[in-house]
Amino acid sequence: MKKILLTLFAAGSFSLAVAQEKTAITDQDYANQKVEMADNFRGEGKIYVVVAVALTVLGGFAGYAWKTDQKLKKLETEIGQQA
């Protein structure tokens, strides 16, 4: 039963992985210097929320890596003392 469900899931997920059609790039696309979404966020003050969330996520990753490193160092010293 597990193999059948896994096979059906795999077949279903492969059918969803369809490439999009190619879009033609024009000279106007290269000349576009406006980033409307960022300008809009900056104008409404929401850009600070985006930056704060990004910094919070990066800080969380850094904290997790630091804490994991501390635990690893502790385990390495314990193993070194036992040997």
mmCIF file of the N, C-alpha and C atoms, coordinates in Angstrom:
data_MODEL
# 
_entry.id   MODEL 
# 
loop_
_atom_site.group_PDB 
_atom_site.id 
_atom_site.type_symbol 
_atom_site.label_atom_id 
_atom_site.label_alt_id 
_atom_site.label_comp_id 
_atom_site.label_asym_id 
_atom_site.label_entity_id 
_atom_site.label_seq_id 
_atom_site.pdbx_PDB_ins_code 
_atom_site.Cartn_x 
_atom_site.Cartn_y 
_atom_site.Cartn_z 
_atom_site.occupancy 
_atom_site.B_iso_or_equiv 
_atom_site.pdbx_formal_charge 
_atom_site.auth_seq_id 
_atom_site.auth_comp_id 
_atom_site.auth_asym_id 
_atom_site.auth_atom_id 
_atom_site.pdbx_PDB_model_num 
ATOM 1   N N  . MET A 1 1  ? 0.827  -1.191 0.000   1.00 0.00 ? 1  MET A N  1 
ATOM 2   C CA . MET A 1 1  ? 0.000  0.000  0.000   1.00 0.00 ? 1  MET A CA 1 
ATOM 3   C C  . MET A 1 1  ? 0.873  1.257  0.000   1.00 0.00 ? 1  MET A C  1 
ATOM 4   N N  . LYS A 1 2  ? 1.974  1.202  0.780   1.00 0.00 ? 2  LYS A N  1 
ATOM 5   C CA . LYS A 1 2  ? 2.874  2.349  0.841   1.00 0.00 ? 2  LYS A CA 1 
ATOM 6   C C  . LYS A 1 2  ? 3.502  2.635  -0.519  1.00 0.00 ? 2  LYS A C  1 
ATOM 7   N N  . LYS A 1 3  ? 3.902  1.563  -1.211  1.00 0.00 ? 3  LYS A N  1 
ATOM 8   C CA . LYS A 1 3  ? 4.545  1.732  -2.511  1.00 0.00 ? 3  LYS A CA 1 
ATOM 9   C C  . LYS A 1 3  ? 3.578  2.322  -3.532  1.00 0.00 ? 3  LYS A C  1 
ATOM 10  N N  . ILE A 1 4  ? 2.322  1.906  -3.462  1.00 0.00 ? 4  ILE A N  1 
ATOM 11  C CA . ILE A 1 4  ? 1.322  2.420  -4.400  1.00 0.00 ? 4  ILE A CA 1 
ATOM 12  C C  . ILE A 1 4  ? 1.098  3.906  -4.156  1.00 0.00 ? 4  ILE A C  1 
ATOM 13  N N  . LEU A 1 5  ? 0.940  4.293  -2.892  1.00 0.00 ? 5  LEU A N  1 
ATOM 14  C CA . LEU A 1 5  ? 0.724  5.702  -2.575  1.00 0.00 ? 5  LEU A CA 1 
ATOM 15  C C  . LEU A 1 5  ? 1.935  6.546  -2.962  1.00 0.00 ? 5  LEU A C  1 
ATOM 16  N N  . LEU A 1 6  ? 3.112  6.036  -2.702  1.00 0.00 ? 6  LEU A N  1 
ATOM 17  C CA . LEU A 1 6  ? 4.329  6.758  -3.059  1.00 0.00 ? 6  LEU A CA 1 
ATOM 18  C C  . LEU A 1 6  ? 4.446  6.920  -4.574  1.00 0.00 ? 6  LEU A C  1 
ATOM 19  N N  . THR A 1 7  ? 4.107  5.866  -5.308  1.00 0.00 ? 7  THR A N  1 
ATOM 20  C CA . THR A 1 7  ? 4.143  5.935  -6.770  1.00 0.00 ? 7  THR A CA 1 
ATOM 21  C C  . THR A 1 7  ? 3.138  6.943  -7.297  1.00 0.00 ? 7  THR A C  1 
ATOM 22  N N  . LEU A 1 8  ? 1.927  6.940  -6.752  1.00 0.00 ? 8  LEU A N  1 
ATOM 23  C CA . LEU A 1 8  ? 0.909  7.903  -7.172  1.00 0.00 ? 8  LEU A CA 1 
ATOM 24  C C  . LEU A 1 8  ? 1.332  9.328  -6.841  1.00 0.00 ? 8  LEU A C  1 
ATOM 25  N N  . PHE A 1 9  ? 1.903  9.520  -5.672  1.00 0.00 ? 9  PHE A N  1 
ATOM 26  C CA . PHE A 1 9  ? 2.369  10.850 -5.277  1.00 0.00 ? 9  PHE A CA 1 
ATOM 27  C C  . PHE A 1 9  ? 3.483  11.329 -6.199  1.00 0.00 ? 9  PHE A C  1 
ATOM 28  N N  . ALA A 1 10 ? 4.428  10.447 -6.499  1.00 0.00 ? 10 ALA A N  1 
ATOM 29  C CA . ALA A 1 10 ? 5.541  10.816 -7.378  1.00 0.00 ? 10 ALA A CA 1 
ATOM 30  C C  . ALA A 1 10 ? 5.037  11.143 -8.777  1.00 0.00 ? 10 ALA A C  1 
ATOM 31  N N  . ALA A 1 11 ? 4.114  10.331 -9.291  1.00 0.00 ? 11 ALA A N  1 
ATOM 32  C CA . ALA A 1 11 ? 3.568  10.588 -10.629 1.00 0.00 ? 11 ALA A CA 1 
ATOM 33  C C  . ALA A 1 11 ? 2.802  11.900 -10.653 1.00 0.00 ? 11 ALA A C  1 
ATOM 34  N N  . GLY A 1 12 ? 2.077  12.183 -9.594  1.00 0.00 ? 12 GLY A N  1 
ATOM 35  C CA . GLY A 1 12 ? 1.325  13.436 -9.525  1.00 0.00 ? 12 GLY A CA 1 
ATOM 36  C C  . GLY A 1 12 ? 2.233  14.640 -9.438  1.00 0.00 ? 12 GLY A C  1 
ATOM 37  N N  . SER A 1 13 ? 3.307  14.529 -8.677  1.00 0.00 ? 13 SER A N  1 
ATOM 38  C CA . SER A 1 13 ? 4.214  15.670 -8.541  1.00 0.00 ? 13 SER A CA 1 
ATOM 39  C C  . SER A 1 13 ? 5.013  15.898 -9.818  1.00 0.00 ? 13 SER A C  1 
ATOM 40  N N  . PHE A 1 14 ? 5.343  14.830 -10.545 1.00 0.00 ? 14 PHE A N  1 
ATOM 41  C CA . PHE A 1 14 ? 6.056  15.004 -11.807 1.00 0.00 ? 14 PHE A CA 1 
ATOM 42  C C  . PHE A 1 14 ? 5.173  15.660 -12.857 1.00 0.00 ? 14 PHE A C  1 
ATOM 43  N N  . SER A 1 15 ? 3.881  15.385 -12.807 1.00 0.00 ? 15 SER A N  1 
ATOM 44  C CA . SER A 1 15 ? 2.988  15.995 -13.794 1.00 0.00 ? 15 SER A CA 1 
ATOM 45  C C  . SER A 1 15 ? 2.834  17.492 -13.549 1.00 0.00 ? 15 SER A C  1 
ATOM 46  N N  . LEU A 1 16 ? 3.090  17.954 -12.326 1.00 0.00 ? 16 LEU A N  1 
ATOM 47  C CA . LEU A 1 16 ? 2.996  19.375 -12.022 1.00 0.00 ? 16 LEU A CA 1 
ATOM 48  C C  . LEU A 1 16 ? 4.247  20.140 -12.439 1.00 0.00 ? 16 LEU A C  1 
ATOM 49  N N  . ALA A 1 17 ? 5.329  19.431 -12.644 1.00 0.00 ? 17 ALA A N  1 
ATOM 50  C CA . ALA A 1 17 ? 6.598  20.073 -12.982 1.00 0.00 ? 17 ALA A CA 1 
ATOM 51  C C  . ALA A 1 17 ? 6.686  20.285 -14.493 1.00 0.00 ? 17 ALA A C  1 
ATOM 52  N N  . VAL A 1 18 ? 5.925  21.243 -14.985 1.00 0.00 ? 18 VAL A N  1 
ATOM 53  C CA . VAL A 1 18 ? 5.901  21.541 -16.414 1.00 0.00 ? 18 VAL A CA 1 
ATOM 54  C C  . VAL A 1 18 ? 6.549  22.906 -16.622 1.00 0.00 ? 18 VAL A C  1 
ATOM 55  N N  . ALA A 1 19 ? 7.437  22.988 -17.583 1.00 0.00 ? 19 ALA A N  1 
ATOM 56  C CA . ALA A 1 19 ? 8.131  24.250 -17.844 1.00 0.00 ? 19 ALA A CA 1 
ATOM 57  C C  . ALA A 1 19 ? 7.178  25.266 -18.456 1.00 0.00 ? 19 ALA A C  1 
ATOM 58  N N  . GLN A 1 20 ? 7.462  26.520 -18.202 1.00 0.00 ? 20 GLN A N  1 
ATOM 59  C CA . GLN A 1 20 ? 6.661  27.588 -18.785 1.00 0.00 ? 20 GLN A CA 1 
ATOM 60  C C  . GLN A 1 20 ? 7.181  27.902 -20.178 1.00 0.00 ? 20 GLN A C  1 
ATOM 61  N N  . GLU A 1 21 ? 6.316  28.524 -20.969 1.00 0.00 ? 21 GLU A N  1 
ATOM 62  C CA . GLU A 1 21 ? 6.731  28.907 -22.310 1.00 0.00 ? 21 GLU A CA 1 
ATOM 63  C C  . GLU A 1 21 ? 7.698  30.087 -22.236 1.00 0.00 ? 21 GLU A C  1 
ATOM 64  N N  . LYS A 1 22 ? 8.557  30.165 -23.217 1.00 0.00 ? 22 LYS A N  1 
ATOM 65  C CA . LYS A 1 22 ? 9.562  31.226 -23.249 1.00 0.00 ? 22 LYS A CA 1 
ATOM 66  C C  . LYS A 1 22 ? 8.904  32.557 -23.588 1.00 0.00 ? 22 LYS A C  1 
ATOM 67  N N  . THR A 1 23 ? 9.268  33.593 -22.846 1.00 0.00 ? 23 THR A N  1 
ATOM 68  C CA . THR A 1 23 ? 8.757  34.935 -23.081 1.00 0.00 ? 23 THR A CA 1 
ATOM 69  C C  . THR A 1 23 ? 9.829  35.747 -23.792 1.00 0.00 ? 23 THR A C  1 
ATOM 70  N N  . ALA A 1 24 ? 9.419  36.444 -24.827 1.00 0.00 ? 24 ALA A N  1 
ATOM 71  C CA . ALA A 1 24 ? 10.374 37.248 -25.585 1.00 0.00 ? 24 ALA A CA 1 
ATOM 72  C C  . ALA A 1 24 ? 10.808 38.461 -24.766 1.00 0.00 ? 24 ALA A C  1 
ATOM 73  N N  . ILE A 1 25 ? 12.113 38.736 -24.760 1.00 0.00 ? 25 ILE A N  1 
ATOM 74  C CA . ILE A 1 25 ? 12.662 39.890 -24.051 1.00 0.00 ? 25 ILE A CA 1 
ATOM 75  C C  . ILE A 1 25 ? 12.946 40.979 -25.081 1.00 0.00 ? 25 ILE A C  1 
ATOM 76  N N  . THR A 1 26 ? 12.431 42.150 -24.817 1.00 0.00 ? 26 THR A N  1 
ATOM 77  C CA . THR A 1 26 ? 12.594 43.263 -25.754 1.00 0.00 ? 26 THR A CA 1 
ATOM 78  C C  . THR A 1 26 ? 13.583 44.284 -25.199 1.00 0.00 ? 26 THR A C  1 
ATOM 79  N N  . ASP A 1 27 ? 13.913 45.274 -26.026 1.00 0.00 ? 27 ASP A N  1 
ATOM 80  C CA . ASP A 1 27 ? 14.812 46.347 -25.580 1.00 0.00 ? 27 ASP A CA 1 
ATOM 81  C C  . ASP A 1 27 ? 14.184 47.161 -24.459 1.00 0.00 ? 27 ASP A C  1 
ATOM 82  N N  . GLN A 1 28 ? 12.877 47.237 -24.454 1.00 0.00 ? 28 GLN A N  1 
ATOM 83  C CA . GLN A 1 28 ? 12.171 47.980 -23.401 1.00 0.00 ? 28 GLN A CA 1 
ATOM 84  C C  . GLN A 1 28 ? 12.392 47.313 -22.037 1.00 0.00 ? 28 GLN A C  1 
ATOM 85  N N  . ASP A 1 29 ? 12.506 45.988 -22.025 1.00 0.00 ? 29 ASP A N  1 
ATOM 86  C CA . ASP A 1 29 ? 12.760 45.285 -20.766 1.00 0.00 ? 29 ASP A CA 1 
ATOM 87  C C  . ASP A 1 29 ? 14.136 45.635 -20.206 1.00 0.00 ? 29 ASP A C  1 
ATOM 88  N N  . TYR A 1 30 ? 15.129 45.785 -21.074 1.00 0.00 ? 30 TYR A N  1 
ATOM 89  C CA . TYR A 1 30 ? 16.471 46.127 -20.617 1.00 0.00 ? 30 TYR A CA 1 
ATOM 90  C C  . TYR A 1 30 ? 16.557 47.571 -20.135 1.00 0.00 ? 30 TYR A C  1 
ATOM 91  N N  . ALA A 1 31 ? 15.741 48.439 -20.705 1.00 0.00 ? 31 ALA A N  1 
ATOM 92  C CA . ALA A 1 31 ? 15.772 49.856 -20.349 1.00 0.00 ? 31 ALA A CA 1 
ATOM 93  C C  . ALA A 1 31 ? 14.957 50.161 -19.099 1.00 0.00 ? 31 ALA A C  1 
ATOM 94  N N  . ASN A 1 32 ? 14.217 49.208 -18.599 1.00 0.00 ? 32 ASN A N  1 
ATOM 95  C CA . ASN A 1 32 ? 13.341 49.436 -17.443 1.00 0.00 ? 32 ASN A CA 1 
ATOM 96  C C  . ASN A 1 32 ? 14.177 49.601 -16.176 1.00 0.00 ? 32 ASN A C  1 
ATOM 97  N N  . GLN A 1 33 ? 14.126 50.765 -15.578 1.00 0.00 ? 33 GLN A N  1 
ATOM 98  C CA . GLN A 1 33 ? 14.864 51.051 -14.355 1.00 0.00 ? 33 GLN A CA 1 
ATOM 99  C C  . GLN A 1 33 ? 13.939 51.238 -13.162 1.00 0.00 ? 33 GLN A C  1 
ATOM 100 N N  . LYS A 1 34 ? 12.653 51.081 -13.359 1.00 0.00 ? 34 LYS A N  1 
ATOM 101 C CA . LYS A 1 34 ? 11.697 51.303 -12.281 1.00 0.00 ? 34 LYS A CA 1 
ATOM 102 C C  . LYS A 1 34 ? 11.385 49.984 -11.575 1.00 0.00 ? 34 LYS A C  1 
ATOM 103 N N  . VAL A 1 35 ? 11.387 50.013 -10.281 1.00 0.00 ? 35 VAL A N  1 
ATOM 104 C CA . VAL A 1 35 ? 10.969 48.876 -9.480  1.00 0.00 ? 35 VAL A CA 1 
ATOM 105 C C  . VAL A 1 35 ? 9.750  49.350 -8.704  1.00 0.00 ? 35 VAL A C  1 
ATOM 106 N N  . GLU A 1 36 ? 8.590  49.133 -9.298  1.00 0.00 ? 36 GLU A N  1 
ATOM 107 C CA . GLU A 1 36 ? 7.368  49.723 -8.760  1.00 0.00 ? 36 GLU A CA 1 
ATOM 108 C C  . GLU A 1 36 ? 7.030  49.203 -7.365  1.00 0.00 ? 36 GLU A C  1 
ATOM 109 N N  . MET A 1 37 ? 7.231  47.901 -7.141  1.00 0.00 ? 37 MET A N  1 
ATOM 110 C CA . MET A 1 37 ? 6.875  47.344 -5.843  1.00 0.00 ? 37 MET A CA 1 
ATOM 111 C C  . MET A 1 37 ? 7.736  47.961 -4.735  1.00 0.00 ? 37 MET A C  1 
ATOM 112 N N  . ALA A 1 38 ? 9.042  48.050 -4.968  1.00 0.00 ? 38 ALA A N  1 
ATOM 113 C CA . ALA A 1 38 ? 9.930  48.618 -3.954  1.00 0.00 ? 38 ALA A CA 1 
ATOM 114 C C  . ALA A 1 38 ? 9.632  50.094 -3.734  1.00 0.00 ? 38 ALA A C  1 
ATOM 115 N N  . ASP A 1 39 ? 9.361  50.818 -4.817  1.00 0.00 ? 39 ASP A N  1 
ATOM 116 C CA . ASP A 1 39 ? 9.016  52.237 -4.673  1.00 0.00 ? 39 ASP A CA 1 
ATOM 117 C C  . ASP A 1 39 ? 7.730  52.408 -3.886  1.00 0.00 ? 39 ASP A C  1 
ATOM 118 N N  . ASN A 1 40 ? 6.766  51.538 -4.151  1.00 0.00 ? 40 ASN A N  1 
ATOM 119 C CA . ASN A 1 40 ? 5.490  51.597 -3.435  1.00 0.00 ? 40 ASN A CA 1 
ATOM 120 C C  . ASN A 1 40 ? 5.695  51.282 -1.952  1.00 0.00 ? 40 ASN A C  1 
ATOM 121 N N  . PHE A 1 41 ? 6.469  50.238 -1.651  1.00 0.00 ? 41 PHE A N  1 
ATOM 122 C CA . PHE A 1 41 ? 6.739  49.892 -0.249  1.00 0.00 ? 41 PHE A CA 1 
ATOM 123 C C  . PHE A 1 41 ? 7.460  51.030 0.458   1.00 0.00 ? 41 PHE A C  1 
ATOM 124 N N  . ARG A 1 42 ? 8.435  51.639 -0.220  1.00 0.00 ? 42 ARG A N  1 
ATOM 125 C CA . ARG A 1 42 ? 9.187  52.732 0.380   1.00 0.00 ? 42 ARG A CA 1 
ATOM 126 C C  . ARG A 1 42 ? 8.278  53.925 0.635   1.00 0.00 ? 42 ARG A C  1 
ATOM 127 N N  . GLY A 1 43 ? 7.384  54.200 -0.304  1.00 0.00 ? 43 GLY A N  1 
ATOM 128 C CA . GLY A 1 43 ? 6.470  55.331 -0.160  1.00 0.00 ? 43 GLY A CA 1 
ATOM 129 C C  . GLY A 1 43 ? 5.497  55.161 0.990   1.00 0.00 ? 43 GLY A C  1 
ATOM 130 N N  . GLU A 1 44 ? 5.074  53.922 1.244   1.00 0.00 ? 44 GLU A N  1 
ATOM 131 C CA . GLU A 1 44 ? 4.120  53.662 2.320   1.00 0.00 ? 44 GLU A CA 1 
ATOM 132 C C  . GLU A 1 44 ? 4.802  53.313 3.639   1.00 0.00 ? 44 GLU A C  1 
ATOM 133 N N  . GLY A 1 45 ? 6.121  53.208 3.642   1.00 0.00 ? 45 GLY A N  1 
ATOM 134 C CA . GLY A 1 45 ? 6.845  52.886 4.862   1.00 0.00 ? 45 GLY A CA 1 
ATOM 135 C C  . GLY A 1 45 ? 6.883  51.400 5.175   1.00 0.00 ? 45 GLY A C  1 
ATOM 136 N N  . LYS A 1 46 ? 6.385  50.568 4.274   1.00 0.00 ? 46 LYS A N  1 
ATOM 137 C CA . LYS A 1 46 ? 6.363  49.123 4.517   1.00 0.00 ? 46 LYS A CA 1 
ATOM 138 C C  . LYS A 1 46 ? 7.720  48.471 4.274   1.00 0.00 ? 46 LYS A C  1 
ATOM 139 N N  . ILE A 1 47 ? 8.615  49.180 3.619   1.00 0.00 ? 47 ILE A N  1 
ATOM 140 C CA . ILE A 1 47 ? 9.930  48.618 3.347   1.00 0.00 ? 47 ILE A CA 1 
ATOM 141 C C  . ILE A 1 47 ? 10.660 48.315 4.650   1.00 0.00 ? 47 ILE A C  1 
ATOM 142 N N  . TYR A 1 48 ? 10.387 49.100 5.683   1.00 0.00 ? 48 TYR A N  1 
ATOM 143 C CA . TYR A 1 48 ? 11.026 48.867 6.983   1.00 0.00 ? 48 TYR A CA 1 
ATOM 144 C C  . TYR A 1 48 ? 10.531 47.563 7.610   1.00 0.00 ? 48 TYR A C  1 
ATOM 145 N N  . VAL A 1 49 ? 9.279  47.218 7.366   1.00 0.00 ? 49 VAL A N  1 
ATOM 146 C CA . VAL A 1 49 ? 8.746  45.944 7.858   1.00 0.00 ? 49 VAL A CA 1 
ATOM 147 C C  . VAL A 1 49 ? 9.433  44.793 7.140   1.00 0.00 ? 49 VAL A C  1 
ATOM 148 N N  . VAL A 1 50 ? 9.602  44.920 5.837   1.00 0.00 ? 50 VAL A N  1 
ATOM 149 C CA . VAL A 1 50 ? 10.270 43.875 5.061   1.00 0.00 ? 50 VAL A CA 1 
ATOM 150 C C  . VAL A 1 50 ? 11.708 43.695 5.541   1.00 0.00 ? 50 VAL A C  1 
ATOM 151 N N  . VAL A 1 51 ? 12.407 44.796 5.748   1.00 0.00 ? 51 VAL A N  1 
ATOM 152 C CA . VAL A 1 51 ? 13.795 44.728 6.216   1.00 0.00 ? 51 VAL A CA 1 
ATOM 153 C C  . VAL A 1 51 ? 13.855 44.130 7.619   1.00 0.00 ? 51 VAL A C  1 
ATOM 154 N N  . ALA A 1 52 ? 12.927 44.511 8.491   1.00 0.00 ? 52 ALA A N  1 
ATOM 155 C CA . ALA A 1 52 ? 12.916 43.984 9.862   1.00 0.00 ? 52 ALA A CA 1 
ATOM 156 C C  . ALA A 1 52 ? 12.668 42.483 9.871   1.00 0.00 ? 52 ALA A C  1 
ATOM 157 N N  . VAL A 1 53 ? 11.753 42.012 9.044   1.00 0.00 ? 53 VAL A N  1 
ATOM 158 C CA . VAL A 1 53 ? 11.475 40.571 8.981   1.00 0.00 ? 53 VAL A CA 1 
ATOM 159 C C  . VAL A 1 53 ? 12.689 39.826 8.439   1.00 0.00 ? 53 VAL A C  1 
ATOM 160 N N  . ALA A 1 54 ? 13.316 40.364 7.394   1.00 0.00 ? 54 ALA A N  1 
ATOM 161 C CA . ALA A 1 54 ? 14.497 39.713 6.828   1.00 0.00 ? 54 ALA A CA 1 
ATOM 162 C C  . ALA A 1 54 ? 15.632 39.644 7.849   1.00 0.00 ? 54 ALA A C  1 
ATOM 163 N N  . LEU A 1 55 ? 15.854 40.736 8.577   1.00 0.00 ? 55 LEU A N  1 
ATOM 164 C CA . LEU A 1 55 ? 16.909 40.736 9.597   1.00 0.00 ? 55 LEU A CA 1 
ATOM 165 C C  . LEU A 1 55 ? 16.585 39.790 10.748  1.00 0.00 ? 55 LEU A C  1 
ATOM 166 N N  . THR A 1 56 ? 15.308 39.684 11.112  1.00 0.00 ? 56 THR A N  1 
ATOM 167 C CA . THR A 1 56 ? 14.906 38.765 12.174  1.00 0.00 ? 56 THR A CA 1 
ATOM 168 C C  . THR A 1 56 ? 15.167 37.323 11.767  1.00 0.00 ? 56 THR A C  1 
ATOM 169 N N  . VAL A 1 57 ? 14.827 36.983 10.531  1.00 0.00 ? 57 VAL A N  1 
ATOM 170 C CA . VAL A 1 57 ? 15.060 35.619 10.050  1.00 0.00 ? 57 VAL A CA 1 
ATOM 171 C C  . VAL A 1 57 ? 16.556 35.320 10.002  1.00 0.00 ? 57 VAL A C  1 
ATOM 172 N N  . LEU A 1 58 ? 17.348 36.242 9.461   1.00 0.00 ? 58 LEU A N  1 
ATOM 173 C CA . LEU A 1 58 ? 18.795 36.030 9.411   1.00 0.00 ? 58 LEU A CA 1 
ATOM 174 C C  . LEU A 1 58 ? 19.400 35.952 10.811  1.00 0.00 ? 58 LEU A C  1 
ATOM 175 N N  . GLY A 1 59 ? 18.898 36.775 11.728  1.00 0.00 ? 59 GLY A N  1 
ATOM 176 C CA . GLY A 1 59 ? 19.367 36.708 13.112  1.00 0.00 ? 59 GLY A CA 1 
ATOM 177 C C  . GLY A 1 59 ? 19.025 35.379 13.760  1.00 0.00 ? 59 GLY A C  1 
ATOM 178 N N  . GLY A 1 60 ? 17.848 34.864 13.450  1.00 0.00 ? 60 GLY A N  1 
ATOM 179 C CA . GLY A 1 60 ? 17.456 33.553 13.970  1.00 0.00 ? 60 GLY A CA 1 
ATOM 180 C C  . GLY A 1 60 ? 18.361 32.449 13.463  1.00 0.00 ? 60 GLY A C  1 
ATOM 181 N N  . PHE A 1 61 ? 18.678 32.496 12.171  1.00 0.00 ? 61 PHE A N  1 
ATOM 182 C CA . PHE A 1 61 ? 19.603 31.505 11.613  1.00 0.00 ? 61 PHE A CA 1 
ATOM 183 C C  . PHE A 1 61 ? 20.976 31.609 12.255  1.00 0.00 ? 61 PHE A C  1 
ATOM 184 N N  . ALA A 1 62 ? 21.460 32.823 12.439  1.00 0.00 ? 62 ALA A N  1 
ATOM 185 C CA . ALA A 1 62 ? 22.775 33.015 13.051  1.00 0.00 ? 62 ALA A CA 1 
ATOM 186 C C  . ALA A 1 62 ? 22.775 32.529 14.496  1.00 0.00 ? 62 ALA A C  1 
ATOM 187 N N  . GLY A 1 63 ? 21.717 32.834 15.235  1.00 0.00 ? 63 GLY A N  1 
ATOM 188 C CA . GLY A 1 63 ? 21.613 32.367 16.617  1.00 0.00 ? 63 GLY A CA 1 
ATOM 189 C C  . GLY A 1 63 ? 21.561 30.857 16.711  1.00 0.00 ? 63 GLY A C  1 
ATOM 190 N N  . TYR A 1 64 ? 20.812 30.243 15.812  1.00 0.00 ? 64 TYR A N  1 
ATOM 191 C CA . TYR A 1 64 ? 20.722 28.781 15.789  1.00 0.00 ? 64 TYR A CA 1 
ATOM 192 C C  . TYR A 1 64 ? 22.084 28.162 15.476  1.00 0.00 ? 64 TYR A C  1 
ATOM 193 N N  . ALA A 1 65 ? 22.795 28.731 14.506  1.00 0.00 ? 65 ALA A N  1 
ATOM 194 C CA . ALA A 1 65 ? 24.118 28.210 14.153  1.00 0.00 ? 65 ALA A CA 1 
ATOM 195 C C  . ALA A 1 65 ? 25.087 28.376 15.317  1.00 0.00 ? 65 ALA A C  1 
ATOM 196 N N  . TRP A 1 66 ? 25.039 29.515 16.001  1.00 0.00 ? 66 TRP A N  1 
ATOM 197 C CA . TRP A 1 66 ? 25.930 29.748 17.141  1.00 0.00 ? 66 TRP A CA 1 
ATOM 198 C C  . TRP A 1 66 ? 25.630 28.766 18.270  1.00 0.00 ? 66 TRP A C  1 
ATOM 199 N N  . LYS A 1 67 ? 24.353 28.575 18.581  1.00 0.00 ? 67 LYS A N  1 
ATOM 200 C CA . LYS A 1 67 ? 23.960 27.665 19.662  1.00 0.00 ? 67 LYS A CA 1 
ATOM 201 C C  . LYS A 1 67 ? 24.366 26.226 19.329  1.00 0.00 ? 67 LYS A C  1 
ATOM 202 N N  . THR A 1 68 ? 24.175 25.830 18.072  1.00 0.00 ? 68 THR A N  1 
ATOM 203 C CA . THR A 1 68 ? 24.571 24.490 17.652  1.00 0.00 ? 68 THR A CA 1 
ATOM 204 C C  . THR A 1 68 ? 26.083 24.321 17.746  1.00 0.00 ? 68 THR A C  1 
ATOM 205 N N  . ASP A 1 69 ? 26.833 25.349 17.396  1.00 0.00 ? 69 ASP A N  1 
ATOM 206 C CA . ASP A 1 69 ? 28.287 25.298 17.495  1.00 0.00 ? 69 ASP A CA 1 
ATOM 207 C C  . ASP A 1 69 ? 28.722 25.139 18.947  1.00 0.00 ? 69 ASP A C  1 
ATOM 208 N N  . GLN A 1 70 ? 28.076 25.852 19.857  1.00 0.00 ? 70 GLN A N  1 
ATOM 209 C CA . GLN A 1 70 ? 28.407 25.741 21.278  1.00 0.00 ? 70 GLN A CA 1 
ATOM 210 C C  . GLN A 1 70 ? 28.149 24.323 21.791  1.00 0.00 ? 70 GLN A C  1 
ATOM 211 N N  . LYS A 1 71 ? 27.025 23.744 21.396  1.00 0.00 ? 71 LYS A N  1 
ATOM 212 C CA . LYS A 1 71 ? 26.707 22.375 21.818  1.00 0.00 ? 71 LYS A CA 1 
ATOM 213 C C  . LYS A 1 71 ? 27.711 21.381 21.250  1.00 0.00 ? 71 LYS A C  1 
ATOM 214 N N  . LEU A 1 72 ? 28.112 21.606 19.995  1.00 0.00 ? 72 LEU A N  1 
ATOM 215 C CA . LEU A 1 72 ? 29.082 20.718 19.373  1.00 0.00 ? 72 LEU A CA 1 
ATOM 216 C C  . LEU A 1 72 ? 30.430 20.794 20.073  1.00 0.00 ? 72 LEU A C  1 
ATOM 217 N N  . LYS A 1 73 ? 30.868 21.992 20.415  1.00 0.00 ? 73 LYS A N  1 
ATOM 218 C CA . LYS A 1 73 ? 32.134 22.150 21.136  1.00 0.00 ? 73 LYS A CA 1 
ATOM 219 C C  . LYS A 1 73 ? 32.087 21.428 22.471  1.00 0.00 ? 73 LYS A C  1 
ATOM 220 N N  . LYS A 1 74 ? 30.947 21.522 23.154  1.00 0.00 ? 74 LYS A N  1 
ATOM 221 C CA . LYS A 1 74 ? 30.797 20.856 24.448  1.00 0.00 ? 74 LYS A CA 1 
ATOM 222 C C  . LYS A 1 74 ? 30.884 19.345 24.280  1.00 0.00 ? 74 LYS A C  1 
ATOM 223 N N  . LEU A 1 75 ? 30.212 18.809 23.256  1.00 0.00 ? 75 LEU A N  1 
ATOM 224 C CA . LEU A 1 75 ? 30.270 17.370 23.010  1.00 0.00 ? 75 LEU A CA 1 
ATOM 225 C C  . LEU A 1 75 ? 31.681 16.928 22.628  1.00 0.00 ? 75 LEU A C  1 
ATOM 226 N N  . GLU A 1 76 ? 32.376 17.723 21.831  1.00 0.00 ? 76 GLU A N  1 
ATOM 227 C CA . GLU A 1 76 ? 33.737 17.373 21.434  1.00 0.00 ? 76 GLU A CA 1 
ATOM 228 C C  . GLU A 1 76 ? 34.674 17.332 22.631  1.00 0.00 ? 76 GLU A C  1 
ATOM 229 N N  . THR A 1 77 ? 34.521 18.267 23.558  1.00 0.00 ? 77 THR A N  1 
ATOM 230 C CA . THR A 1 77 ? 35.383 18.249 24.745  1.00 0.00 ? 77 THR A CA 1 
ATOM 231 C C  . THR A 1 77 ? 35.055 17.058 25.630  1.00 0.00 ? 77 THR A C  1 
ATOM 232 N N  . GLU A 1 78 ? 33.769 16.698 25.739  1.00 0.00 ? 78 GLU A N  1 
ATOM 233 C CA . GLU A 1 78 ? 33.393 15.531 26.541  1.00 0.00 ? 78 GLU A CA 1 
ATOM 234 C C  . GLU A 1 78 ? 33.951 14.253 25.932  1.00 0.00 ? 78 GLU A C  1 
ATOM 235 N N  . ILE A 1 79 ? 33.886 14.136 24.612  1.00 0.00 ? 79 ILE A N  1 
ATOM 236 C CA . ILE A 1 79 ? 34.415 12.944 23.945  1.00 0.00 ? 79 ILE A CA 1 
ATOM 237 C C  . ILE A 1 79 ? 35.934 12.913 24.062  1.00 0.00 ? 79 ILE A C  1 
ATOM 238 N N  . GLY A 1 80 ? 36.576 14.066 23.964  1.00 0.00 ? 80 GLY A N  1 
ATOM 239 C CA . GLY A 1 80 ? 38.029 14.142 24.088  1.00 0.00 ? 80 GLY A CA 1 
ATOM 240 C C  . GLY A 1 80 ? 38.504 13.746 25.475  1.00 0.00 ? 80 GLY A C  1 
ATOM 241 N N  . GLN A 1 81 ? 37.733 14.052 26.515  1.00 0.00 ? 81 GLN A N  1 
ATOM 242 C CA . GLN A 1 81 ? 38.103 13.702 27.881  1.00 0.00 ? 81 GLN A CA 1 
ATOM 243 C C  . GLN A 1 81 ? 37.906 12.219 28.141  1.00 0.00 ? 81 GLN A C  1 
ATOM 244 N N  . GLN A 1 82 ? 36.937 11.599 27.470  1.00 0.00 ? 82 GLN A N  1 
ATOM 245 C CA . GLN A 1 82 ? 36.670 10.177 27.672  1.00 0.00 ? 82 GLN A CA 1 
ATOM 246 C C  . GLN A 1 82 ? 37.714 9.310  26.984  1.00 0.00 ? 82 GLN A C  1 
ATOM 247 N N  . ALA A 1 83 ? 38.277 9.776  25.881  1.00 0.00 ? 83 ALA A N  1 
ATOM 248 C CA . ALA A 1 83 ? 39.219 8.957  25.103  1.00 0.00 ? 83 ALA A CA 1 
ATOM 249 C C  . ALA A 1 83 ? 40.577 8.889  25.748  1.00 0.00 ? 83 ALA A C  1 
# 
